[in-house]
Amino acid sequence: MEFGNAVDRLHIALQEVFSKKAKAIPQKSAWASSATIPWSWVAAALARLLSEYSTGLTIAIALGELELQWERRYFKQNKGFSAAYGTVQSMYDYQRTAALEVVVKEWQLIPQADTYILFIYHIISDDVSYKWMDMYMHPKFNQWISSSRPALRSSKPFLKDRTIRVFCGAKINSPISSQYDDKKLDRIMRIARVPPTQLLMFILTAKDTNFIRGEFTDSLHNVVQPKMFMNRKNRKLHKLWLKIIHVEQTEHISGNQNVNQDLITEDDGENTKLRRTDIFVVDKTCDNDPAVLSLYDQQTQLASMLTRGDYIGLFNPGFPSARTESQMSHSDTVFEYDDDTVLFHMSEKDARQAGVNKVEVDMSDDDDLEDLSNVLSSRQQKNGIMERDEEGFMDCLTYQNRIHIKDLEPSMLNITLLCRVVAIASNNPFTKQGSGAKMDRYAMRIVDSTGKIDVTLWEQAGRKARKLQPGQYVLMTGLTTSSAHTTNKGTVWFVNGSAVCGTEIYNISTMKALLTSTCLRRILSIEDSDNQGSWQNNVTVVGWRLNTNDTPSLMGDCYEQEDNEHAKSPADIIITYTHTACFRPVQYNHHINDGGTKRRLCEFCKCSVPDEHIVESFGSRFSATITNLGWIEWRLDDGNGRIYTAFGCEETLLGVSAQQFKLMSYQKQIGLLDNVLGKPFICSISTTSQDIYRIDQVIASQSIYNECVEILRDWS
């Protein structure tokens, strides 16, 4: 498959580029592992690139773009920071908010203001240069600044050379850039100063082991949730050390739909709560269920600083006054980030080094040691493509090679598959128990060279896949596999995709850039395609005919056409109304709705379709089984003595839309169909079943392009 070959080539080329960079600057240790590039990242990045460059691109352009993207991605990932962070210099240059990762150097108590502390800190940009900036601190951080916490009294100042991550507001002064180094001038005249913010977290390292053990002494088992409407000051102070196992974003439907999201401030969050991010966490024990930390509106920006597997210190979390239905379904324990809550962050690597990571088994008992030995032995006998984490999950985000269907196992995350669609089922909504809420659910069977498997796509991910057709190649990222379940049929597990997991769907077969880019194009005949299911072919259209399920070859180029104004036109046979979301036919419901008119339904999406989401389209061979309408079948000559028939891409081949074609007279419709004969095209062809082919994408062949160039040259 052309796309898979292109990914393989670019993957190898990128590895060579970054290997050379690492060797050229050995003193920069950060470059050492930069050549470890996941195949999945290259595939997804190339798919996005092909979508942007529909007119074609070269290998040099593709390699250059991917090199820049991976360099940014690698160093952001290397710093353990998923947000798009800026620099202190940008705070001087622009009047805007920004995410920063900075190092604290000094601080000062403002006279006669016990609640506001002046911070003076700088950000390291390249291990050599730095830029100073001042920030007022929110009063809730005072005890950490003054090191007045019991766990800090015997150690050096907590903030000395401490890294923090912060979303800060625009500067509140106008520093004179030319006087930046003039220390005789007041700081406020030459150093940028930003207002206080609650969107801040302290970064912990392996050196903070004693602080973590002394400060975060609670477990989820000891959490005491306050009674409804209890005063915040009367609630129990909780200090928890937790591991992030999942991050989920939610868009709320609020009664106030006119709120401008850009104008929401930190103080507005409790009133609006239009956006919510739930961070699922567990403690270090194995006998407690996960809890949820909910962030709202502007607070959700903190979630971009956190990734799955990180550890957080949660100091004095709040509790919701009333939990939503989704929160109750997630966990019995729900925390909130309020005016008294402080967050601490530690990477999984540092947590392991410090010995404050989650432990799976209590090894104080001999029986537990024996059980652990058995578990490790079974894992060694059945090694997967990567090691599993403490929770038993296999995160494939950084896996370097391509993942095939045969590699799939239970409890895998961030799976990327390049495969061919065998079948896709219509929407089969899932009804939640208790609430009765329905979730869209689409099932799809896929195959690759190693096997086949069914995938369930939920909600938004399923709706993105509705335009896929059997035979097409698809790249799916962000898939997960469920844990194993024992049934009467044995042990089973499932492959799922959802927006929550970050699933993205790319229809590779319909990407025009794969045809327009000569460096990616690979022309094959049917005989040379080796039953790949999808290939590119240089063809000439030598015939057409209109078929229905009841009457094959109802009309065609080799038939004598009726000269009767009452005769059925081609448009009457092949044009139908379709749902714009899936391009499948809509049908009238037999029942009358409240407005006294019939409703149009999409059987595939299992929903009613308003008029604005309905469009006239050319019928396909598959839609004909539903509507009893017909389709155009093109006879194609591949130049190697083989003539075959295929359907699809009618609007591109005819040069008009279905609606325009329908408005033409009978003779003009026939003439337009005949006008396609003899024209050469380059097509992307898919095999839908035995000897049934579909045209997924088409462009004019090079000879047509050259003729157009000559015509334009003559006109000029």
NORWORA-V937316 format. One record per backbone hydrogen bond with DSSP energy under -1.0 kcal/mol. NH is the residue of the N-H (numbers start at 0). CO is the residue of the C=O. Records with the same first field share a line. If there is no record, write none. Layout:
NH = CO + CO
This chain:
4 = 0
5 = 1
6 = 2
7 = 3
8 = 4
9 = 5
10 = 6
11 = 7
12 = 8
13 = 9
14 = 10
15 = 11
16 = 12
17 = 13
18 = 14
19 = 15
20 = 16
21 = 17
22 = 18
23 = 19
24 = 20
27 = 24
28 = 26
30 = 27
31 = 28
33 = 30
35 = 32
36 = 34
41 = 37
42 = 38
43 = 39
44 = 40
45 = 41
46 = 42
47 = 43
48 = 44
49 = 45
50 = 46
51 = 47
52 = 48
55 = 52
61 = 57
62 = 58
63 = 59
64 = 60
65 = 61
66 = 62
67 = 63
68 = 64
69 = 65
70 = 66
71 = 67
72 = 68
73 = 69
74 = 70
75 = 71
76 = 72
77 = 73
78 = 74
79 = 76
80 = 75
84 = 82
85 = 98
91 = 87
92 = 88
93 = 89
95 = 93
97 = 167
99 = 165
101 = 163
102 = 121
103 = 161
104 = 119
105 = 119
107 = 117
109 = 115
112 = 109
117 = 107
118 = 134
119 = 105
120 = 132
121 = 102
122 = 130
124 = 128
132 = 120
133 = 191
134 = 118
135 = 193
136 = 116
140 = 137
141 = 138
143 = 140
144 = 140
145 = 141
147 = 142
151 = 148
154 = 151
159 = 156
160 = 103
161 = 158
163 = 101
164 = 200
165 = 99
166 = 198
167 = 97
171 = 192
175 = 188
178 = 175
179 = 176
181 = 178
182 = 180
184 = 181
188 = 185
189 = 186
190 = 186
193 = 133
199 = 197
200 = 164
201 = 342
202 = 162
203 = 344
207 = 204
211 = 207
212 = 208
213 = 209
214 = 210
215 = 211
216 = 214
217 = 238
221 = 218
222 = 219
229 = 226
233 = 230
234 = 231
239 = 313
241 = 311
242 = 281
243 = 309
244 = 279
245 = 279
247 = 277
249 = 275
251 = 273
256 = 254
262 = 259
263 = 260
270 = 267
271 = 267
272 = 268
275 = 249
276 = 294
277 = 247
278 = 292
279 = 245
280 = 290
281 = 242
290 = 280
291 = 332
292 = 278
293 = 334
294 = 276
296 = 274
298 = 295
299 = 296
300 = 297
301 = 298
304 = 301
305 = 302
308 = 243
309 = 306
310 = 345
311 = 241
312 = 343
313 = 239
314 = 341
315 = 237
317 = 335
327 = 323
328 = 324
329 = 325
330 = 326
334 = 291
335 = 317
340 = 337
341 = 314
343 = 312
344 = 201
345 = 310
350 = 346
351 = 347
352 = 348
353 = 349
355 = 350
358 = 283
368 = 364
369 = 365
370 = 366
371 = 367
372 = 368
373 = 369
374 = 370
375 = 371
376 = 372
377 = 373
378 = 374
379 = 375
380 = 376
381 = 377
388 = 392
391 = 388
393 = 410
395 = 412
398 = 395
406 = 403
407 = 404
410 = 481
412 = 393
414 = 478
416 = 475
418 = 473
419 = 446
420 = 471
421 = 444
422 = 444
424 = 442
426 = 603
427 = 440
429 = 438
431 = 436
434 = 432
435 = 431
438 = 429
441 = 456
443 = 454
444 = 422
445 = 452
446 = 419
447 = 450
452 = 445
454 = 443
455 = 494
456 = 441
457 = 496
458 = 439
460 = 457
462 = 458
463 = 459
467 = 464
470 = 420
471 = 468
473 = 418
474 = 505
475 = 416
476 = 503
478 = 414
479 = 495
480 = 411
481 = 493
484 = 491
486 = 489
489 = 486
491 = 484
495 = 479
496 = 455
502 = 497
503 = 476
505 = 474
507 = 472 + 505
508 = 472
510 = 507
513 = 510
514 = 511
515 = 511
516 = 512
519 = 516
520 = 516
523 = 535
531 = 528
534 = 684
536 = 682
538 = 680
539 = 636
540 = 678
541 = 634
542 = 634
544 = 632
545 = 554
546 = 630
547 = 550
553 = 545
554 = 545
556 = 543
558 = 555
566 = 563
573 = 569
574 = 570
575 = 616
577 = 614
578 = 583
579 = 612
581 = 578
582 = 578
585 = 576
586 = 600
588 = 598
592 = 596
595 = 592
600 = 586
601 = 606
605 = 601
606 = 601
608 = 599
612 = 609
613 = 610
614 = 577
616 = 575
618 = 573
623 = 619
624 = 621
625 = 622
626 = 622
627 = 623
629 = 572
630 = 546
632 = 544
633 = 645
634 = 542
635 = 643
636 = 539
637 = 641
643 = 635
645 = 633
646 = 692
652 = 648
653 = 649
654 = 650
660 = 656
661 = 657
662 = 658
668 = 664
669 = 665
670 = 666
671 = 667
672 = 668
673 = 669
674 = 670
675 = 672
676 = 673
677 = 540
678 = 675
680 = 538
681 = 698
682 = 536
683 = 696
684 = 534
685 = 693
686 = 532
687 = 691
688 = 691
691 = 688
693 = 685
694 = 646
695 = 683
698 = 681
700 = 679
704 = 700
705 = 701
706 = 702
707 = 703
708 = 704
709 = 705
710 = 706
711 = 707
712 = 708
713 = 709
714 = 710
715 = 711
